[in-house]
């Protein structure tokens, strides 16, 4: 039993690494533009299909396909920002939410129309590593190994570079940033591009170990907005910490009960946070 | 005896003749089916609009109330032989209880706008997950099938779709009547929508009014859920507990115009035939097409006509009067 739980915690950490890549981007978008991007999971799905087709058509290793999934998802994200978000940036926030929800439905069903509901897997060789009594496949650990340095790089980017500081300035006070001569519209595009790049990386890492299907991104999308509310909306560290905590909660609850109840418990945590501590775990800390 | 008809009532009488007369025409059951779901969704969206439109408290979890209405009515009928006519009222009361669990803490602690919308989604998803988990009782993802009894009015079962169509019309008229008659309540909700803090300062009990709106909406929506069960005789988490249904209900109201009593009805009349025909005729070869169009419509409406169809019609007529 204890081995099972330890294994579940390790699985939770791995899951948390993937969530982190998706949720941090979602939270940067929220921090800068105060928009919950409902279609974030669908960006991931598009990236996964890109990796899948690159493998099927050209035999490109899914990990190498990252050089193409990243630009593809960035393109989708930037197009979303330019065509859908910018026109409603001043609109009531519910309209913004519903627009991204509409985009999410559109992308899911576009994938369904184009590629059917089939679960597609990329048949690559899986390398198992055995530690003591536990066996974990290397391919599932890779997302975690990659997520950590990427998060550090992103943190440095936001704090040490001029563009990063511009993004944080807009997140803190849009009007003041505008008065200081920052091109806010450009920052918005950059924000979506940045979040898209993170999702692009995540999709290349996920494609070999998860099935690719039209709803592949949905559970990650839903989970990542639970994570950012839990961790603290607009908080970089919050999204990171929240990803690992909820990843572990989901995995452990899943082992002890079932996958459905594990999900339900994550939702209950989300509701309790929303009501009792709306600023989230680390809400005070901003980007 | 001479029957005199006031001229201003004429359009109403004509509308009544059309509404009640159409299902009597010798048309195929398929057409009757389309009428029925137009009225059913006009009903759902009008109920949704009490909270979403007037109070501006957007819910994307109304599927929870549909689901609770459908599942509880089924259980009471199958386990205890309770007639769905009574069962659905009990299920609707349960739906009020459920709405309170979600709504009271949310409204009490100021969960508003986007946050409330996200909370309602989470709430509906919890119900769906529980429904999938307790598959011994709920049938899991495969759902439940209602025993067909033929023509049995006491058990809310009929052998002709026309009966269902008239019940749907009744439900729809009921929801319109309620939203039309609750004038003072409606104005209070609109005040809350425009500015919650200002409304509170004017002496409106914001918490109470929002709760009542939620209760009313949840109660009626659950009745609609019971109707769904009796009409389709099949309920699954993928239909009556799905996020898609929540979004569909909200979209119909937003598309038609969520600031008007009649808006959700206009939305259902325009959208339901399109989506149903796409689903039936192209659903096999082009699965997902009708939902894809929903997604596009949602985006287009919010980008170009946030006040919906009735908003556009009004704008057009007011301009004409000015000229």
Boltz contact constraints between the chains, C-beta under 6 A:
constraints:
  - contact:
      token1: [A, 36]
      token2: [B, 114]
      max_distance: 6.0
  - contact:
      token1: [A, 87]
      token2: [B, 303]
      max_distance: 6.0
  - contact:
      token1: [A, 93]
      token2: [B, 113]
      max_distance: 6.0
  - contact:
      token1: [A, 93]
      token2: [B, 114]
      max_distance: 6.0
  - contact:
      token1: [A, 94]
      token2: [B, 58]
      max_distance: 6.0
  - contact:
      token1: [A, 94]
      token2: [B, 113]
      max_distance: 6.0
  - contact:
      token1: [A, 95]
      token2: [B, 302]
      max_distance: 6.0
  - contact:
      token1: [A, 95]
      token2: [B, 306]
      max_distance: 6.0
  - contact:
      token1: [A, 97]
      token2: [B, 114]
      max_distance: 6.0
  - contact:
      token1: [A, 98]
      token2: [B, 302]
      max_distance: 6.0
  - contact:
      token1: [A, 99]
      token2: [B, 299]
      max_distance: 6.0
  - contact:
      token1: [A, 99]
      token2: [B, 302]
      max_distance: 6.0
  - contact:
      token1: [A, 102]
      token2: [B, 295]
      max_distance: 6.0
  - contact:
      token1: [A, 102]
      token2: [B, 298]
      max_distance: 6.0
  - contact:
      token1: [A, 102]
      token2: [B, 299]
      max_distance: 6.0
  - contact:
      token1: [A, 105]
      token2: [B, 291]
      max_distance: 6.0
  - contact:
      token1: [A, 105]
      token2: [B, 294]
      max_distance: 6.0
  - contact:
      token1: [A, 105]
      token2: [B, 295]
      max_distance: 6.0
  - contact:
      token1: [A, 106]
      token2: [B, 292]
      max_distance: 6.0
  - contact:
      token1: [A, 106]
      token2: [B, 295]
      max_distance: 6.0
  - contact:
      token1: [A, 106]
      token2: [B, 296]
      max_distance: 6.0
  - contact:
      token1: [A, 109]
      token2: [B, 288]
      max_distance: 6.0
  - contact:
      token1: [A, 109]
      token2: [B, 291]
      max_distance: 6.0
  - contact:
      token1: [A, 109]
      token2: [B, 292]
      max_distance: 6.0
  - contact:
      token1: [A, 110]
      token2: [B, 292]
      max_distance: 6.0
  - contact:
      token1: [A, 112]
      token2: [B, 287]
      max_distance: 6.0
  - contact:
      token1: [A, 112]
      token2: [B, 288]
      max_distance: 6.0
  - contact:
      token1: [A, 113]
      token2: [B, 286]
      max_distance: 6.0
  - contact:
      token1: [A, 113]
      token2: [B, 288]
      max_distance: 6.0
  - contact:
      token1: [A, 258]
      token2: [B, 133]
      max_distance: 6.0
  - contact:
      token1: [A, 260]
      token2: [B, 129]
      max_distance: 6.0
  - contact:
      token1: [A, 260]
      token2: [B, 132]
      max_distance: 6.0
  - contact:
      token1: [A, 260]
      token2: [B, 133]
      max_distance: 6.0
  - contact:
      token1: [A, 261]
      token2: [B, 133]
      max_distance: 6.0
  - contact:
      token1: [A, 263]
      token2: [B, 129]
      max_distance: 6.0
  - contact:
      token1: [A, 264]
      token2: [B, 126]
      max_distance: 6.0
  - contact:
      token1: [A, 264]
      token2: [B, 129]
      max_distance: 6.0
  - contact:
      token1: [A, 267]
      token2: [B, 122]
      max_distance: 6.0
  - contact:
      token1: [A, 267]
      token2: [B, 125]
      max_distance: 6.0
  - contact:
      token1: [A, 267]
      token2: [B, 126]
      max_distance: 6.0
  - contact:
      token1: [A, 270]
      token2: [B, 122]
      max_distance: 6.0
  - contact:
      token1: [A, 271]
      token2: [B, 119]
      max_distance: 6.0
  - contact:
      token1: [A, 271]
      token2: [B, 122]
      max_distance: 6.0
  - contact:
      token1: [A, 274]
      token2: [B, 111]
      max_distance: 6.0
  - contact:
      token1: [A, 274]
      token2: [B, 115]
      max_distance: 6.0
  - contact:
      token1: [A, 274]
      token2: [B, 119]
      max_distance: 6.0
  - contact:
      token1: [A, 275]
      token2: [B, 105]
      max_distance: 6.0
  - contact:
      token1: [A, 275]
      token2: [B, 109]
      max_distance: 6.0
